[in-house]
Amino acid sequence: MDQVRKKVTIRCINRQRFAEEMQILREIFNSGWQHNWGFVPFTEHEFATMGDQLKYLVPDDMIYIAEIDSAPCAFIVGLPNINEAIADLNGSLFPFGWAKLLWRLKVSGVRTARVPLIGVRDEYQFSRIGPVIALLLIEALRDPFARRKIDALEMSWILETNTGMNNMLERIGAEPYKRYRLYEKQI
């Protein structure tokens, strides 16, 4: 693992180059997810729009890009758990719900976070280095989460067939708590 650690550089997203960084994330995502069931690649416009919607919600130190020889190979996006922040707002941001939400996200904080997006380029996924890159990205979130007193992390939608990721998460003590299933029937 130490040999891999020396090859991999982990960096925060650069907000001054936000549009370029979003395209890097899109390329990695499309590469890493292309063999998953039901995958449809993101267009440049779709990913840019998603980035514009999330950029005010996601702190700079919760988006990391991994690079090998200065070439981006993986990324991770962490988010404060909005569900925790809005639990008692009863679906209403008015008249004062918006102020409570803003206060909880920016001042008092939430205790849990989510990783809705993580991607490793296809060429690294089934190599020895792929799970290590993913682990290094998860480790990169540790300090920003600790500063915010976040003590629980949810990583969602990890396929059961993604043995590298599942084995790595099991080794660090993560436990599956939900399972989604799709069934098909001829009508």
C-alpha positions in Angstrom: 0.0 0.0 0.0 2.9 2.4 0.7 4.2 2.0 -2.8 0.7 3.0 -4.2 0.5 5.9 -1.7 3.8 7.3 -3.2 2.4 7.1 -6.7 -1.0 8.8 -6.0 -1.5 12.5 -5.3 -4.8 13.6 -3.7 -5.9 17.2 -4.2 -8.9 19.3 -3.5 -11.0 20.6 -6.3 -9.8 24.0 -7.7 -12.8 26.4 -7.5 -11.0 28.9 -9.9 -11.1 26.2 -12.6 -14.5 24.8 -11.6 -15.9 24.2 -15.1 -12.7 22.3 -16.1 -12.8 20.3 -12.8 -16.4 19.3 -13.5 -15.4 17.9 -16.9 -12.5 15.9 -15.3 -15.0 14.4 -12.8 -17.4 13.6 -15.7 -14.7 11.8 -17.7 -13.7 9.8 -14.6 -17.4 9.0 -13.8 -18.2 8.0 -17.3 -15.1 5.8 -17.5 -15.6 4.2 -14.1 -19.3 3.5 -14.4 -19.6 2.5 -18.1 -19.9 -1.3 -17.3 -22.6 -0.9 -14.7 -26.1 -2.0 -15.4 -28.3 0.7 -16.8 -25.5 3.2 -17.1 -26.1 6.2 -19.4 -23.1 8.5 -19.8 -23.4 12.1 -18.6 -23.1 14.8 -21.2 -20.9 17.8 -20.6 -24.0 20.0 -20.2 -25.7 17.6 -17.7 -22.6 17.4 -15.5 -21.9 21.1 -15.7 -25.5 21.8 -14.6 -25.2 19.3 -11.7 -22.0 21.0 -10.7 -23.6 24.4 -10.7 -26.4 23.2 -8.5 -24.0 21.5 -6.0 -21.2 24.0 -5.9 -22.8 26.2 -3.1 -23.7 23.1 -1.1 -20.5 21.2 -1.2 -17.5 22.7 0.7 -14.2 22.8 -1.2 -12.6 20.3 1.1 -15.2 17.6 0.4 -14.4 17.1 -3.3 -11.1 15.4 -4.0 -9.4 14.2 -7.1 -6.7 11.5 -7.2 -3.9 11.7 -9.7 -1.2 9.3 -10.9 1.6 11.0 -12.7 -0.5 14.2 -12.8 -3.3 12.4 -14.7 -6.7 12.4 -12.9 -7.7 8.8 -12.1 -10.4 9.0 -9.4 -12.6 11.4 -7.4 -14.9 11.5 -4.4 -17.6 14.0 -3.4 -18.8 14.2 0.2 -21.9 16.1 1.3 -23.2 17.2 4.6 -26.4 15.1 5.2 -29.2 17.4 4.1 -31.8 14.9 5.3 -30.5 15.4 8.9 -30.7 19.2 8.5 -34.3 19.3 7.2 -35.8 16.5 9.3 -38.0 18.8 11.4 -38.9 21.4 8.7 -41.9 19.4 7.5 -41.1 20.0 3.9 -41.3 23.8 4.2 -38.6 26.3 3.8 -40.9 29.2 4.5 -41.2 31.4 6.4 -38.2 30.5 8.6 -37.1 27.0 7.4 -34.5 28.4 5.0 -32.8 30.2 7.9 -32.8 27.0 10.0 -31.3 25.0 7.1 -28.6 27.6 6.4 -27.8 27.8 10.1 -27.5 24.0 10.4 -25.4 23.6 7.3 -23.0 26.6 7.8 -22.9 27.2 11.6 -24.1 24.4 13.9 -23.4 21.6 11.4 -24.7 18.1 11.0 -23.4 14.9 12.5 -23.6 12.8 9.4 -22.4 13.0 5.8 -22.9 11.2 2.5 -20.7 10.2 -0.4 -23.1 10.2 -3.4 -20.3 10.1 -6.0 -17.1 8.2 -6.1 -15.5 7.1 -9.3 -12.3 5.3 -10.3 -11.3 5.2 -14.0 -12.0 1.9 -15.6 -8.3 0.9 -16.2 -7.7 1.0 -12.4 -10.8 -0.7 -11.1 -9.8 -4.3 -11.3 -6.1 -3.7 -10.6 -4.4 -3.8 -7.2 -4.2 0.0 -7.2 -8.0 0.7 -7.7 -9.2 -0.1 -4.2 -6.2 1.6 -2.6 -7.0 4.8 -4.6 -10.6 4.6 -3.3 -9.4 4.2 0.3 -7.0 7.1 0.0 -9.9 9.3 -1.2 -12.1 8.2 1.7 -9.2 9.0 4.0 -8.9 12.4 2.5 -12.4 13.2 3.8 -11.5 12.2 7.4 -9.9 15.6 8.4 -12.7 17.8 6.9 -15.3 15.6 8.5 -13.5 15.7 11.9 -13.3 19.5 11.8 -17.1 19.6 11.3 -17.6 17.0 14.0 -19.2 14.6 11.5 -19.1 11.1 13.0 -20.9 8.9 10.5 -20.6 8.5 6.8 -23.0 6.9 4.3 -21.6 5.6 1.0 -24.6 4.9 -1.2 -25.3 2.7 -4.3 -22.3 0.5 -4.3 -23.0 -2.5 -6.5 -22.8 -6.0 -4.9 -20.6 -7.0 -7.9 -18.1 -4.3 -7.0 -16.0 -6.7 -5.0 -13.0 -4.4 -4.7 -15.0 -1.6 -3.1 -17.1 -3.9 -0.9 -14.0 -5.7 0.4 -12.2 -2.4 1.1 -15.2 -1.0 2.9 -15.6 -4.2 4.9 -12.0 -4.0 6.0 -12.4 -0.5 7.4 -15.5 -1.5 9.4 -18.3 -0.3 7.1 -21.6 -2.2 7.4 -24.3 -2.4 4.7 -27.6 -1.2 6.1 -29.8 -1.1 3.0 -30.1 -3.2 -0.1 -31.8 -2.1 -3.3 -33.1 -4.7 -5.7 -34.5 -4.5 -9.2 -36.8 -7.3 -10.5 -38.0 -7.9 -14.0 -41.1 -9.7 -15.2 -42.5 -10.2 -18.6 -46.0 -8.8 -18.9 
